[in-house]
Amino acid sequence: MNLSTLKVQTSLLTSTGSIMNALVTKLQTSFLKPILPAFFFLAGVTYDSLTLTRIDRLLDNLILLLYLTVLGVLVILTGRFQLGLIPSPSDHSSWNPLSLVHRAQPHLAKGLQFLLGGLFSAYAIFYSQSASFSTTAIFLGIIVAFLIGNEFLQSRYSSLKMLVSLFALVTLSFMTFFLPVLTGWMNSVVFVAGALITGGIVWKIVRLTLHGLPNVSLRTIFTMSFPAFGLVILCTVLYFLNWIPPIPLSLTFGGIYNQIEKNHDEYLLTYEKGPWYAIWKHSNDRVGIDAPVSSFSSVFAPVTLQTTIYHHWQWRPFEDHASFMTTDRIPISITGGREKGYRWYTTKHRVQPGEWRVNVETEDGRLLGRMTFVAEEHVSSEHHMTTITR
């Protein structure tokens, strides 16, 4: 083999290696491009799930409040850049505030995405603790949809109206649980107060964004704020339709039991044990009509909150598709603060055959959770009784 042939072969090997490296790089990019956003999304939600402990924890609320404050500043800066209201700096020194703002401009969209993702992730965790498999799950679904959609909305953050609307949504979602935690009250007046505060903050954000623009009228500010105001009004309607979870309350545990005894600071709950594979079963799903039936609940409430919770017993005969009929609605005044929730139970000494459900609900009928069972005339025990402690 002569020297020229060797050079040709070396050149071919080098060219082939370059092509292979380029192909591998392209394949890695094609594979990782759709995977990385999902990875970071799941990592962020997992981190929030592990670090967000209690809805009344001061540090968690201060962090969320900081997120909202920085988000409002970024919304104002983004809007003013779009409108050309931030002049170019005459002094390009590194410590000039105007120069710093201009250098940060390319990263504003990423900052918006990060803050909105963090807020929606926290809200999804908090609201999921209060939502039940009813109409309240709809609002939780909206929060989760925005959480997922935020991963793909970065290119849409050029729309100032959309940014202001998203800011209104995350602010109202925060006020919905923060004001009850702060005041110790939980009712429609507190929610409406949160909606009004949100509207006032949105109005101020828009005014600061448009400040310096010639011929700015109240109509211009209202036009820019209108989608956000519409979203706040929609959420208020959903609240009065009982479609928003009764946050900051949450049902931590509940079930139907044959017998309940209190031993010191613990409750002993006795029920019919299921088959070996039913590891999820922790209460009765069927009972006889002759023995007493007890419904046990544990509801978490913030330290400052004192409110009234109800056990709403409802019954419907077998093969009757009519609505459930109320038999009892038993109140209990609870005080928040216990880590595993405020515990109590109610007992019916005789139930009629049919389908039963016990709704755990607030004073205004907002659903925290539901326990269901059927009552039959002749129930023979197929499994041994077992007892758990709560």
C-alpha positions as a Markdown table, in Angstrom:
| # | Residue | x | y | z |
|---|---|---|---|---|
| 1 | Met | 0.0 | 0.0 | 0.0 |
| 2 | Asn | 1.5 | 3.3 | -1.1 |
| 3 | Leu | 1.3 | 6.6 | 0.9 |
| 4 | Ser | -1.4 | 8.2 | -1.3 |
| 5 | Thr | -3.7 | 5.2 | -0.8 |
| 6 | Leu | -3.2 | 5.4 | 2.9 |
| 7 | Lys | -4.0 | 9.1 | 2.9 |
| 8 | Val | -7.2 | 8.5 | 1.0 |
| 9 | Gln | -8.3 | 5.8 | 3.4 |
| 10 | Thr | -7.5 | 8.0 | 6.4 |
| 11 | Ser | -9.5 | 10.8 | 4.9 |
| 12 | Leu | -12.4 | 8.4 | 4.3 |
| 13 | Leu | -12.3 | 7.2 | 7.9 |
| 14 | Thr | -12.2 | 10.8 | 9.2 |
| 15 | Ser | -15.1 | 11.8 | 6.9 |
| 16 | Thr | -17.1 | 8.7 | 7.9 |
| 17 | Gly | -16.4 | 9.4 | 11.6 |
| 18 | Ser | -17.6 | 13.0 | 11.2 |
| 19 | Ile | -20.8 | 11.9 | 9.6 |
| 20 | Met | -21.4 | 9.3 | 12.3 |
| 21 | Asn | -20.8 | 11.9 | 15.0 |
| 22 | Ala | -23.1 | 14.3 | 13.3 |
| 23 | Leu | -25.8 | 11.6 | 13.0 |
| 24 | Val | -25.5 | 10.6 | 16.6 |
| 25 | Thr | -25.7 | 14.2 | 17.7 |
| 26 | Lys | -28.8 | 14.7 | 15.6 |
| 27 | Leu | -30.4 | 11.6 | 17.0 |
| 28 | Gln | -29.7 | 12.7 | 20.5 |
| 29 | Thr | -31.1 | 16.1 | 19.9 |
| 30 | Ser | -34.2 | 14.7 | 18.2 |
| 31 | Phe | -34.7 | 12.3 | 21.2 |
| 32 | Leu | -34.0 | 14.7 | 24.0 |
| 33 | Lys | -35.8 | 17.7 | 22.6 |
| 34 | Pro | -39.3 | 16.4 | 23.4 |
| 35 | Ile | -38.1 | 14.5 | 26.5 |
| 36 | Leu | -36.4 | 17.3 | 28.4 |
| 37 | Pro | -39.5 | 19.5 | 28.9 |
| 38 | Ala | -41.4 | 16.5 | 30.3 |
| 39 | Phe | -38.5 | 15.6 | 32.5 |
| 40 | Phe | -38.1 | 19.1 | 34.0 |
| 41 | Phe | -41.9 | 19.3 | 34.4 |
| 42 | Leu | -42.1 | 16.1 | 36.4 |
| 43 | Ala | -39.0 | 17.0 | 38.4 |
| 44 | Gly | -40.5 | 20.3 | 39.3 |
| 45 | Val | -43.9 | 18.9 | 40.4 |
| 46 | Thr | -42.1 | 16.1 | 42.4 |
| 47 | Tyr | -39.9 | 18.7 | 44.1 |
| 48 | Asp | -43.0 | 20.8 | 45.0 |
| 49 | Ser | -44.8 | 17.7 | 46.3 |
| 50 | Leu | -41.9 | 17.0 | 48.7 |
| 51 | Thr | -41.2 | 20.5 | 49.9 |
| 52 | Leu | -44.7 | 22.0 | 50.2 |
| 53 | Thr | -45.9 | 20.5 | 53.5 |
| 54 | Arg | -48.8 | 22.5 | 54.9 |
| 55 | Ile | -51.0 | 25.1 | 53.4 |
| 56 | Asp | -50.7 | 27.3 | 56.5 |
| 57 | Arg | -46.9 | 27.1 | 56.6 |
| 58 | Leu | -45.5 | 30.7 | 56.8 |
| 59 | Leu | -42.4 | 29.9 | 54.7 |
| 60 | Asp | -44.4 | 28.3 | 51.9 |
| 61 | Asn | -46.8 | 31.3 | 51.7 |
| 62 | Leu | -44.0 | 33.8 | 51.7 |
| 63 | Ile | -42.3 | 32.0 | 48.8 |
| 64 | Leu | -45.5 | 32.0 | 46.8 |
| 65 | Leu | -46.0 | 35.7 | 47.7 |
| 66 | Leu | -42.5 | 36.4 | 46.4 |
| 67 | Tyr | -43.2 | 34.5 | 43.2 |
| 68 | Leu | -46.3 | 36.6 | 42.7 |
| 69 | Thr | -44.4 | 39.9 | 43.3 |
| 70 | Val | -41.6 | 39.0 | 40.9 |
| 71 | Leu | -44.1 | 37.8 | 38.4 |
| 72 | Gly | -46.0 | 41.1 | 38.5 |
| 73 | Val | -42.7 | 43.0 | 37.9 |
| 74 | Leu | -41.8 | 40.8 | 34.9 |
| 75 | Val | -45.3 | 41.3 | 33.5 |
| 76 | Ile | -44.8 | 45.1 | 33.7 |
| 77 | Leu | -41.3 | 45.0 | 32.2 |
| 78 | Thr | -42.5 | 42.7 | 29.3 |
| 79 | Gly | -45.4 | 45.0 | 28.5 |
| 80 | Arg | -43.3 | 48.1 | 28.6 |
| 81 | Phe | -40.7 | 46.6 | 26.3 |
| 82 | Gln | -43.4 | 45.6 | 23.9 |
| 83 | Leu | -44.8 | 49.2 | 23.9 |
| 84 | Gly | -41.3 | 50.8 | 23.5 |
| 85 | Leu | -41.6 | 52.5 | 26.9 |
| 86 | Ile | -38.2 | 51.5 | 28.2 |
| 87 | Pro | -35.5 | 53.7 | 26.6 |
| 88 | Ser | -32.0 | 52.5 | 25.6 |
| 89 | Pro | -29.4 | 53.3 | 28.3 |
| 90 | Ser | -27.0 | 56.1 | 27.6 |
| 91 | Asp | -24.5 | 54.6 | 30.1 |
| 92 | His | -23.7 | 51.0 | 29.3 |
| 93 | Ser | -21.9 | 50.3 | 32.6 |
| 94 | Ser | -22.6 | 47.0 | 34.3 |
| 95 | Trp | -24.1 | 48.8 | 37.3 |
| 96 | Asn | -26.6 | 51.0 | 35.4 |
| 97 | Pro | -30.1 | 49.8 | 36.3 |
| 98 | Leu | -31.4 | 50.6 | 32.8 |
| 99 | Ser | -28.6 | 48.6 | 31.2 |
| 100 | Leu | -29.3 | 45.7 | 33.5 |
| 101 | Val | -32.9 | 45.7 | 32.5 |
| 102 | His | -32.0 | 45.6 | 28.8 |
| 103 | Arg | -29.6 | 42.8 | 29.3 |
| 104 | Ala | -32.3 | 40.8 | 31.1 |
| 105 | Gln | -34.9 | 41.3 | 28.3 |
| 106 | Pro | -34.0 | 38.1 | 26.4 |
| 107 | His | -34.6 | 36.1 | 29.5 |
| 108 | Leu | -37.9 | 37.6 | 30.6 |
| 109 | Ala | -40.0 | 34.9 | 28.9 |
| 110 | Lys | -38.1 | 32.1 | 30.7 |
| 111 | Gly | -38.6 | 33.9 | 34.0 |
| 112 | Leu | -42.3 | 34.2 | 33.3 |
| 113 | Gln | -42.5 | 30.5 | 32.5 |
| 114 | Phe | -40.6 | 29.5 | 35.6 |
| 115 | Leu | -42.7 | 31.6 | 38.0 |
| 116 | Leu | -46.0 | 30.6 | 36.4 |
| 117 | Gly | -44.9 | 26.9 | 36.5 |
| 118 | Gly | -44.0 | 27.1 | 40.1 |
| 119 | Leu | -47.2 | 28.8 | 41.1 |
| 120 | Phe | -49.5 | 26.4 | 39.1 |
| 121 | Ser | -47.5 | 23.4 | 40.5 |
| 122 | Ala | -48.1 | 24.6 | 44.1 |
| 123 | Tyr | -51.8 | 25.3 | 43.5 |
| 124 | Ala | -52.3 | 21.9 | 41.8 |
| 125 | Ile | -50.8 | 20.2 | 45.0 |
| 126 | Phe | -52.8 | 22.4 | 47.4 |
| 127 | Tyr | -56.1 | 22.2 | 45.5 |
| 128 | Ser | -55.8 | 18.5 | 44.9 |
| 129 | Gln | -55.9 | 18.0 | 48.7 |
| 130 | Ser | -59.3 | 19.7 | 48.9 |
| 131 | Ala | -60.9 | 18.6 | 45.6 |
| 132 | Ser | -63.3 | 15.6 | 45.5 |
| 133 | Phe | -64.6 | 13.5 | 42.7 |
| 134 | Ser | -67.3 | 16.0 | 42.0 |
| 135 | Thr | -67.7 | 19.4 | 40.3 |
| 136 | Thr | -64.8 | 20.7 | 42.4 |
| 137 | Ala | -62.5 | 18.6 | 40.3 |
| 138 | Ile | -63.3 | 20.8 | 37.3 |
| 139 | Phe | -61.4 | 23.8 | 38.8 |
| 140 | Leu | -58.5 | 21.5 | 39.7 |
| 141 | Gly | -58.5 | 20.3 | 36.1 |
| 142 | Ile | -58.2 | 23.9 | 34.9 |
| 143 | Ile | -55.2 | 24.5 | 37.2 |
| 144 | Val | -53.5 | 21.3 | 36.0 |
| 145 | Ala | -54.2 | 22.2 | 32.3 |
| 146 | Phe | -52.5 | 25.6 | 32.8 |
| 147 | Leu | -49.6 | 23.8 | 34.6 |
| 148 | Ile | -49.1 | 21.5 | 31.6 |
| 149 | Gly | -49.8 | 24.2 | 29.0 |
| 150 | Asn | -47.2 | 26.5 | 30.6 |
| 151 | Glu | -44.5 | 24.2 | 29.2 |
| 152 | Phe | -45.6 | 25.2 | 25.7 |
| 153 | Leu | -46.8 | 28.8 | 26.2 |
| 154 | Gln | -43.4 | 30.6 | 26.3 |
| 155 | Ser | -43.8 | 31.7 | 22.7 |
| 156 | Arg | -47.2 | 33.2 | 23.5 |
| 157 | Tyr | -46.0 | 35.4 | 26.3 |
| 158 | Ser | -45.8 | 38.3 | 23.8 |
| 159 | Ser | -49.5 | 38.8 | 24.4 |
| 160 | Leu | -49.9 | 41.3 | 27.2 |
| 161 | Lys | -53.6 | 40.6 | 27.7 |
| 162 | Met | -52.8 | 36.9 | 28.1 |
| 163 | Leu | -50.0 | 37.6 | 30.6 |
| 164 | Val | -52.3 | 39.9 | 32.7 |
| 165 | Ser | -55.0 | 37.3 | 32.6 |
| 166 | Leu | -52.7 | 34.5 | 33.8 |
| 167 | Phe | -51.4 | 36.9 | 36.5 |
| 168 | Ala | -55.0 | 37.5 | 37.7 |
| 169 | Leu | -55.7 | 33.7 | 37.8 |
| 170 | Val | -52.6 | 32.9 | 39.9 |
| 171 | Thr | -53.3 | 35.9 | 42.2 |
| 172 | Leu | -56.9 | 34.9 | 42.8 |
| 173 | Ser | -55.9 | 31.3 | 43.4 |
| 174 | Phe | -53.5 | 32.4 | 46.0 |
| 175 | Met | -56.0 | 34.7 | 47.7 |
| 176 | Thr | -58.6 | 31.9 | 47.9 |
| 177 | Phe | -56.6 | 30.1 | 50.5 |
| 178 | Phe | -54.2 | 32.8 | 51.9 |
| 179 | Leu | -57.0 | 35.1 | 53.2 |
| 180 | Pro | -58.7 | 32.3 | 55.2 |
| 181 | Val | -55.3 | 31.2 | 56.6 |
| 182 | Leu | -54.6 | 34.9 | 57.5 |
| 183 | Thr | -57.9 | 35.8 | 58.9 |
| 184 | Gly | -59.3 | 32.6 | 60.3 |
| 185 | Trp | -62.5 | 33.1 | 58.4 |
| 186 | Met | -63.8 | 31.0 | 55.5 |
| 187 | Asn | -66.9 | 32.2 | 53.7 |
| 188 | Ser | -68.2 | 33.9 | 50.6 |
| 189 | Val | -67.3 | 37.4 | 51.9 |
| 190 | Val | -63.7 | 36.4 | 52.2 |
| 191 | Phe | -63.6 | 35.0 | 48.7 |
| 192 | Val | -65.3 | 38.1 | 47.2 |
| 193 | Ala | -62.7 | 40.2 | 49.2 |
| 194 | Gly | -59.9 | 38.2 | 47.5 |
| 195 | Ala | -61.5 | 38.7 | 44.1 |
| 196 | Leu | -61.7 | 42.5 | 44.7 |
| 197 | Ile | -58.1 | 42.6 | 45.9 |
| 198 | Thr | -57.1 | 40.7 | 42.7 |
| 199 | Gly | -59.0 | 43.1 | 40.5 |
| 200 | Gly | -57.3 | 46.1 | 42.2 |
| 201 | Ile | -53.8 | 44.5 | 41.8 |
| 202 | Val | -54.5 | 43.8 | 38.1 |
| 203 | Trp | -55.7 | 47.4 | 37.6 |
| 204 | Lys | -52.5 | 48.7 | 39.2 |
| 205 | Ile | -50.3 | 46.3 | 37.1 |
| 206 | Val | -51.9 | 47.6 | 33.8 |
| 207 | Arg | -51.6 | 51.3 | 34.9 |
| 208 | Leu | -47.9 | 50.8 | 35.6 |
| 209 | Thr | -47.4 | 49.0 | 32.3 |
| 210 | Leu | -49.0 | 51.8 | 30.3 |
| 211 | His | -47.5 | 54.7 | 32.3 |
| 212 | Gly | -45.8 | 57.2 | 30.0 |
| 213 | Leu | -47.9 | 56.2 | 27.0 |
| 214 | Pro | -49.5 | 59.2 | 25.4 |
| 215 | Asn | -53.3 | 59.6 | 25.5 |
| 216 | Val | -53.9 | 56.8 | 28.0 |
| 217 | Ser | -57.5 | 56.9 | 29.2 |
| 218 | Leu | -59.4 | 54.8 | 31.7 |
| 219 | Arg | -61.1 | 53.1 | 28.8 |
| 220 | Thr | -57.6 | 52.0 | 27.5 |
| 221 | Ile | -56.7 | 50.6 | 30.9 |
| 222 | Phe | -60.1 | 48.9 | 31.2 |
| 223 | Thr | -59.8 | 47.4 | 27.7 |
| 224 | Met | -56.4 | 45.9 | 28.6 |
| 225 | Ser | -57.7 | 44.6 | 31.9 |
| 226 | Phe | -61.0 | 43.3 | 30.6 |
| 227 | Pro | -60.0 | 39.6 | 29.9 |
| 228 | Ala | -58.4 | 39.4 | 33.4 |
| 229 | Phe | -61.5 | 40.9 | 35.0 |
| 230 | Gly | -63.7 | 38.4 | 33.0 |
| 231 | Leu | -61.6 | 35.5 | 34.3 |
| 232 | Val | -62.0 | 36.8 | 37.9 |
| 233 | Ile | -65.7 | 37.1 | 37.5 |
| 234 | Leu | -65.9 | 33.6 | 36.0 |
| 235 | Cys | -64.0 | 32.2 | 39.0 |
| 236 | Thr | -66.4 | 34.0 | 41.3 |
| 237 | Val | -69.3 | 32.4 | 39.5 |
| 238 | Leu | -67.6 | 29.0 | 39.8 |
| 239 | Tyr | -67.2 | 29.6 | 43.6 |
| 240 | Phe | -70.9 | 30.2 | 44.1 |
| 241 | Leu | -71.7 | 27.1 | 42.0 |
| 242 | Asn | -69.5 | 25.1 | 44.5 |
| 243 | Trp | -67.1 | 24.3 | 41.6 |
| 244 | Ile | -64.0 | 25.5 | 43.5 |
| 245 | Pro | -62.6 | 23.2 | 46.2 |
| 246 | Pro | -63.1 | 24.4 | 49.8 |
| 247 | Ile | -59.4 | 25.1 | 50.2 |
| 248 | Pro | -57.7 | 25.4 | 52.8 |
| 249 | Leu | -59.8 | 22.6 | 54.3 |
| 250 | Ser | -59.0 | 19.0 | 53.2 |
| 251 | Leu | -60.3 | 15.6 | 54.1 |
| 252 | Thr | -57.3 | 13.6 | 55.2 |
| 253 | Phe | -59.1 | 10.4 | 56.0 |
| 254 | Gly | -62.7 | 9.0 | 56.1 |
| 255 | Gly | -64.6 | 5.7 | 56.2 |
| 256 | Ile | -67.6 | 3.7 | 57.4 |
| 257 | Tyr | -67.1 | 1.4 | 60.4 |
| 258 | Asn | -69.0 | -1.2 | 62.5 |
| 259 | Gln | -67.6 | 0.1 | 65.8 |
| 260 | Ile | -65.5 | 3.1 | 66.9 |
| 261 | Glu | -63.8 | 3.5 | 70.3 |
| 262 | Lys | -61.6 | 6.2 | 71.7 |
| 263 | Asn | -58.5 | 5.0 | 73.5 |
| 264 | His | -56.6 | 8.0 | 75.0 |
| 265 | Asp | -55.7 | 10.1 | 72.0 |
| 266 | Glu | -56.4 | 7.5 | 69.4 |
| 267 | Tyr | -59.6 | 6.2 | 67.7 |
| 268 | Leu | -60.0 | 2.4 | 67.1 |
| 269 | Leu | -61.9 | 1.8 | 63.9 |
| 270 | Thr | -63.4 | -1.7 | 63.4 |
| 271 | Tyr | -64.6 | -3.0 | 60.0 |
| 272 | Glu | -64.9 | -6.1 | 57.9 |
| 273 | Lys | -61.5 | -7.0 | 56.4 |
| 274 | Gly | -61.5 | -7.5 | 52.6 |
| 275 | Pro | -59.9 | -10.3 | 50.6 |
| 276 | Trp | -56.1 | -10.5 | 50.8 |
| 277 | Tyr | -55.6 | -8.6 | 47.5 |
| 278 | Ala | -57.8 | -5.6 | 48.6 |
| 279 | Ile | -54.9 | -3.7 | 50.2 |
| 280 | Trp | -56.7 | -0.5 | 49.5 |
| 281 | Lys | -59.7 | -1.4 | 51.7 |
| 282 | His | -59.8 | 0.5 | 55.0 |
| 283 | Ser | -63.5 | 0.7 | 55.7 |
| 284 | Asn | -66.9 | -1.0 | 55.0 |
| 285 | Asp | -68.6 | -0.8 | 51.7 |
| 286 | Arg | -71.6 | -2.8 | 52.8 |
| 287 | Val | -73.4 | -3.1 | 56.2 |
| 288 | Gly | -76.4 | -4.8 | 57.7 |
| 289 | Ile | -79.5 | -2.8 | 58.7 |
| 290 | Asp | -79.7 | -4.1 | 62.3 |
| 291 | Ala | -76.3 | -3.0 | 63.6 |
| 292 | Pro | -75.1 | 0.6 | 64.2 |
| 293 | Val | -73.1 | 2.3 | 61.4 |
| 294 | Ser | -70.5 | 5.0 | 62.1 |
| 295 | Ser | -68.9 | 7.5 | 59.8 |
| 296 | Phe | -65.4 | 8.7 | 60.7 |
| 297 | Ser | -63.6 | 11.7 | 59.3 |
| 298 | Ser | -60.4 | 13.6 | 59.8 |
| 299 | Val | -60.3 | 17.1 | 58.3 |
| 300 | Phe | -57.2 | 19.3 | 58.1 |
| 301 | Ala | -57.7 | 23.0 | 58.8 |
| 302 | Pro | -55.1 | 25.7 | 59.2 |
| 303 | Val | -54.1 | 26.7 | 62.8 |
| 304 | Thr | -56.1 | 30.0 | 62.7 |
| 305 | Leu | -59.2 | 28.6 | 61.2 |
| 306 | Gln | -62.3 | 27.8 | 63.3 |
| 307 | Thr | -65.3 | 26.6 | 61.3 |
| 308 | Thr | -68.2 | 24.2 | 61.2 |
| 309 | Ile | -68.2 | 20.9 | 59.3 |
| 310 | Tyr | -71.1 | 18.6 | 58.6 |
| 311 | His | -71.7 | 14.9 | 58.2 |
| 312 | His | -74.5 | 14.9 | 55.6 |
| 313 | Trp | -76.2 | 11.5 | 55.6 |
| 314 | Gln | -78.2 | 10.7 | 52.4 |
| 315 | Trp | -80.1 | 7.6 | 51.3 |
| 316 | Arg | -81.6 | 6.2 | 48.1 |
| 317 | Pro | -83.6 | 3.0 | 47.8 |
| 318 | Phe | -82.3 | 0.2 | 45.6 |
| 319 | Glu | -83.3 | 0.4 | 42.0 |
| 320 | Asp | -84.4 | 4.0 | 42.4 |
| 321 | His | -82.7 | 6.5 | 40.2 |
| 322 | Ala | -84.1 | 9.5 | 41.9 |
| 323 | Ser | -81.9 | 11.9 | 43.9 |
| 324 | Phe | -80.5 | 11.0 | 47.3 |
| 325 | Met | -82.7 | 12.1 | 50.2 |
| 326 | Thr | -81.3 | 13.7 | 53.3 |
| 327 | Thr | -81.8 | 11.8 | 56.5 |
| 328 | Asp | -79.4 | 13.8 | 58.8 |
| 329 | Arg | -77.0 | 16.8 | 58.6 |
| 330 | Ile | -74.9 | 16.8 | 61.8 |
| 331 | Pro | -72.6 | 19.7 | 62.6 |
| 332 | Ile | -69.4 | 19.8 | 64.4 |
| 333 | Ser | -67.3 | 22.9 | 65.2 |
| 334 | Ile | -63.6 | 22.2 | 64.5 |
| 335 | Thr | -60.4 | 24.0 | 65.3 |
| 336 | Gly | -57.4 | 23.8 | 63.0 |
| 337 | Gly | -53.8 | 23.0 | 63.6 |
| 338 | Arg | -53.6 | 19.2 | 64.1 |
| 339 | Glu | -51.2 | 17.7 | 61.6 |
| 340 | Lys | -53.3 | 14.7 | 60.7 |
| 341 | Gly | -56.6 | 16.6 | 60.9 |
| 342 | Tyr | -59.5 | 17.2 | 63.3 |
| 343 | Arg | -61.2 | 13.8 | 64.0 |
| 344 | Trp | -64.8 | 13.1 | 64.8 |
| 345 | Tyr | -67.5 | 10.5 | 64.0 |
| 346 | Thr | -71.3 | 10.3 | 63.8 |
| 347 | Thr | -73.4 | 7.1 | 64.2 |
| 348 | Lys | -76.8 | 5.9 | 63.0 |
| 349 | His | -78.2 | 3.0 | 65.0 |
| 350 | Arg | -80.5 | 1.8 | 62.2 |
| 351 | Val | -80.3 | 2.3 | 58.5 |
| 352 | Gln | -82.8 | 1.4 | 55.8 |
| 353 | Pro | -81.9 | -0.9 | 52.9 |
| 354 | Gly | -80.5 | 0.9 | 49.9 |
| 355 | Glu | -77.6 | 3.1 | 48.8 |
| 356 | Trp | -76.0 | 5.4 | 51.3 |
| 357 | Arg | -73.5 | 8.2 | 51.2 |
| 358 | Val | -72.1 | 10.5 | 53.9 |
| 359 | Asn | -70.9 | 13.9 | 52.5 |
| 360 | Val | -68.3 | 15.7 | 54.5 |
| 361 | Glu | -69.1 | 19.3 | 53.7 |
| 362 | Thr | -68.7 | 22.9 | 54.9 |
| 363 | Glu | -71.5 | 25.1 | 56.3 |
| 364 | Asp | -72.4 | 26.4 | 52.8 |
| 365 | Gly | -72.5 | 22.9 | 51.3 |
| 366 | Arg | -69.1 | 22.8 | 49.7 |
| 367 | Leu | -68.0 | 19.1 | 49.4 |
| 368 | Leu | -64.8 | 18.0 | 51.1 |
| 369 | Gly | -65.2 | 14.3 | 50.5 |
| 370 | Arg | -67.7 | 11.4 | 50.4 |
| 371 | Met | -68.0 | 7.9 | 51.9 |
| 372 | Thr | -70.4 | 5.5 | 50.3 |
| 373 | Phe | -71.9 | 2.1 | 51.3 |
| 374 | Val | -74.9 | -0.1 | 50.8 |
| 375 | Ala | -77.2 | -1.4 | 53.5 |
| 376 | Glu | -78.8 | -4.8 | 53.1 |
| 377 | Glu | -81.2 | -6.8 | 55.2 |
| 378 | His | -79.2 | -10.0 | 55.4 |
| 379 | Val | -75.4 | -9.5 | 55.5 |
| 380 | Ser | -73.2 | -12.4 | 56.4 |
| 381 | Ser | -69.6 | -11.7 | 57.3 |
| 382 | Glu | -67.4 | -13.2 | 54.6 |
| 383 | His | -64.1 | -12.0 | 56.3 |
| 384 | His | -62.8 | -11.4 | 59.7 |
| 385 | Met | -63.1 | -8.1 | 61.5 |
| 386 | Thr | -60.0 | -5.9 | 61.7 |
| 387 | Thr | -59.2 | -2.7 | 63.6 |
| 388 | Ile | -57.1 | 0.2 | 62.5 |
| 389 | Thr | -55.9 | 3.2 | 64.6 |
| 390 | Arg | -56.3 | 6.8 | 63.7 |
